[in-house]
Amino acid sequence: MTQVSFAELIDGARAGLLVSFPTDTVPALASLPEKAELIFAAKQRSQDKPLILMGAKAEDLWPYVQGQTDEYKIWQEITNKYWPGGLTLVLPASDLVPKVMNPTDPTTIGIRVPDSAIAQRILSQTGPLATTSANLSGQPPLQTMAEIESQFSQALTLSVTEVSQDTSTGGVPSTVAKWTGNNWQILRQGNIKLNK
């Protein structure tokens, strides 16, 4: 059994273990950013599919990106409007981002703040985590902690008693928008429509 309490999951994540928890979109597989290879291995995920850096609030994520002052203003306007929520922004990565998060293009990083009390509670204590949907690469995202526990026995999942109060996941992965230097390129359309 890998179902654990909040405290055990947070301690496990901080210790560098693979963890899983609900978010506002689909449940996440997560690890410390420098341990991102655990996620690639567990999902059998291709190295050219980067992970998302998820944080409890925007302020936790800004150190991981770099840009001009006017770009930061544009990015912050977007995050003020859509975060917390199902929008991932792909921005130029700072030196803080471990290369294992995006092995084939370490110059960019996707960042997101989920609209989920459970996810925010965990992330506020672990700091930003490398995340992706909980599923084997190419398969649909798993929706329940029981499915995740069965498929990823090596991951710590929140016990059912801990998640029953907040399992209102949307079931649709986040919209992914990449900054091109002067506007947004939609890489994946989710529920959030970006007014460019």
Secondary structure, DSSP 8 states (H G I E B T S, - for coil): --EE-HHHHHHHHHTT--EEE--SSS-EEEE-GGGTHHHHHHHT--TTS--EEE-SSHHHHGGGB---HHHHHHHHHHHHHH-SSSEEEEEEB-TTS-GGGSTT-TTEEEEE--S-HHHHHHHHHH-SEEEEESS-TTS----SHHHHHHH-TTSEEE-HHHHTT-----SS--EEEEE-SSSEEEEE--S-----
